[in-house]
């Protein structure tokens, strides 16, 4: 199994790799496409501590560490809305730590 988790409509391999700065993208998927995406992400989370999220024009390779923050937000202002956010954090320091 590769580390790629594709957003549906992944048609080309000529894409920009995002590794720094700020990037935000909203994607609207059917419930079936969303389920497939979440299954692929769950499979990758069980297999490794890295994955690459990609679409036709961009990709984001990411190494992460536990814990993963899961935020649930419910709002009923103009319309009922449920937001589920996953936040992955790259592994923390300590790699350069040594005692001499």
Sine and cosine of phi, psi and omega as CSV:
sin_phi,cos_phi,sin_psi,cos_psi,sin_omega,cos_omega
0.00,0.00,0.76,-0.65,0.06,-1.00
-0.98,0.20,0.06,-1.00,-0.02,-1.00
-0.99,-0.12,0.20,0.98,-0.09,-1.00
-1.00,0.03,0.75,-0.66,0.10,-0.99
-0.87,-0.49,0.97,-0.26,-0.12,-0.99
-1.00,0.01,0.69,-0.73,0.21,-0.98
-0.98,0.19,0.71,-0.71,-0.02,-1.00
-0.78,0.63,0.48,-0.88,-0.05,-1.00
0.99,0.11,0.54,0.84,0.02,-1.00
-1.00,0.04,1.00,-0.02,-0.17,-0.99
-0.96,-0.28,-0.36,0.93,-0.12,-0.99
-0.75,-0.66,0.45,-0.89,0.05,-1.00
-0.99,-0.10,-0.04,1.00,0.03,-1.00
-1.00,0.02,1.00,0.08,-0.08,-1.00
-0.72,-0.70,0.35,-0.94,0.01,-1.00
-0.99,0.11,0.73,-0.68,0.06,-1.00
-0.99,-0.10,0.85,-0.53,-0.03,-1.00
-0.99,-0.17,0.89,-0.45,0.02,-1.00
-0.78,-0.63,-0.08,1.00,0.03,-1.00
-0.42,-0.91,0.17,-0.98,0.02,-1.00
0.99,0.12,-0.52,-0.85,-0.02,-1.00
-0.81,-0.59,0.69,-0.72,0.04,-1.00
-0.60,-0.80,0.70,-0.71,0.07,-1.00
-0.60,-0.80,0.68,-0.73,-0.01,-1.00
-0.56,-0.83,0.79,-0.62,0.12,-0.99
-0.99,-0.16,0.71,-0.70,-0.01,-1.00
-0.78,-0.63,0.74,-0.67,0.03,-1.00
-0.97,-0.26,0.85,-0.52,-0.08,-1.00
-0.84,-0.55,0.43,-0.90,0.14,-0.99
-0.94,0.33,0.23,-0.97,0.02,-1.00
-0.89,0.45,-0.57,0.82,0.04,-1.00
-0.92,0.39,-0.70,0.72,0.04,-1.00
-0.90,0.44,-0.64,0.77,0.03,-1.00
-0.90,0.44,-0.69,0.72,0.02,-1.00
-0.88,0.48,-0.69,0.72,0.02,-1.00
-0.88,0.47,-0.71,0.71,0.03,-1.00
-0.86,0.51,-0.73,0.68,-0.02,-1.00
-0.92,0.39,-0.59,0.81,0.08,-1.00
-0.89,0.45,-0.71,0.71,0.02,-1.00
-0.88,0.48,-0.68,0.74,0.02,-1.00
-0.90,0.43,-0.70,0.72,0.01,-1.00
-0.88,0.48,-0.67,0.74,0.04,-1.00
-0.87,0.50,-0.66,0.75,-0.01,-1.00
-0.94,0.35,-0.62,0.79,0.03,-1.00
-0.89,0.45,-0.59,0.81,0.03,-1.00
-0.96,0.30,-0.49,0.87,-0.13,-0.99
-1.00,0.04,-0.64,0.77,-0.15,-0.99
-0.53,-0.85,0.04,-1.00,0.07,-1.00
-0.95,-0.33,0.48,0.88,0.08,-1.00
-0.49,-0.87,0.41,-0.91,0.08,-1.00
-0.36,-0.93,0.20,-0.98,0.09,-1.00
-0.80,-0.60,0.88,-0.47,0.10,-1.00
-1.00,0.01,0.74,-0.67,-0.05,-1.00
-0.55,-0.83,0.40,-0.92,0.14,-0.99
-0.68,-0.74,-0.14,-0.99,-0.11,-0.99
-0.90,0.44,-0.49,0.87,-0.09,-1.00
-0.91,-0.40,-0.07,1.00,-0.05,-1.00
-0.47,-0.88,0.33,-0.94,0.13,-0.99
-0.51,-0.86,0.52,-0.86,0.01,-1.00
-0.75,-0.66,0.98,-0.21,0.11,-0.99
-0.98,0.21,0.66,-0.75,-0.07,-1.00
-0.52,-0.85,0.77,-0.63,0.17,-0.99
-0.99,-0.15,0.69,-0.72,-0.04,-1.00
-0.72,-0.70,0.21,-0.98,0.08,-1.00
-0.75,-0.66,0.36,-0.93,0.07,-1.00
-0.97,0.23,0.45,-0.89,0.01,1.00
-1.00,0.08,0.32,-0.95,0.09,-1.00
-0.99,-0.16,0.79,-0.62,0.00,-1.00
-0.99,0.13,0.79,-0.61,0.07,-1.00
-0.90,-0.45,0.87,-0.48,-0.03,-1.00
-0.92,-0.40,0.78,-0.62,0.03,-1.00
-0.92,-0.38,0.79,-0.61,0.00,-1.00
-0.72,-0.70,0.78,-0.63,0.05,-1.00
-0.88,-0.47,0.68,-0.74,0.00,-1.00
-0.62,-0.78,0.61,-0.79,0.09,-1.00
-0.70,-0.71,0.97,0.26,0.03,-1.00
-0.98,-0.18,-1.00,0.02,0.08,-1.00
-0.98,0.21,-0.64,0.76,0.05,-1.00
-0.57,-0.82,0.36,-0.93,0.01,-1.00
-0.94,0.33,0.72,-0.69,-0.04,-1.00
-0.60,-0.80,0.72,-0.70,0.07,-1.00
-0.87,-0.49,0.81,-0.58,0.01,-1.00
-0.89,-0.46,0.75,-0.66,0.06,-1.00
-0.84,-0.54,0.88,-0.47,-0.06,-1.00
-0.88,-0.48,0.74,-0.68,0.10,-1.00
-0.95,-0.31,0.75,-0.66,0.01,-1.00
-0.84,-0.55,0.88,-0.47,0.01,-1.00
-0.98,-0.22,0.66,-0.75,0.02,-1.00
-0.88,-0.47,0.68,-0.73,0.02,-1.00
-0.91,0.41,0.41,-0.91,0.00,-1.00
-0.82,0.58,0.66,-0.75,-0.03,-1.00
-0.96,0.27,0.09,-1.00,0.01,-1.00
-0.84,0.54,-0.29,-0.96,-0.02,-1.00
0.97,-0.26,-0.36,0.93,0.00,-1.00
-0.91,0.41,-0.52,0.86,-0.04,-1.00
-0.99,-0.11,0.06,1.00,-0.04,-1.00
-0.98,0.21,0.75,-0.66,0.04,-1.00
-0.50,-0.87,0.33,-0.95,0.08,-1.00
-0.85,-0.52,0.76,-0.65,-0.01,-1.00
-0.86,-0.51,0.00,0.00,0.00,0.00
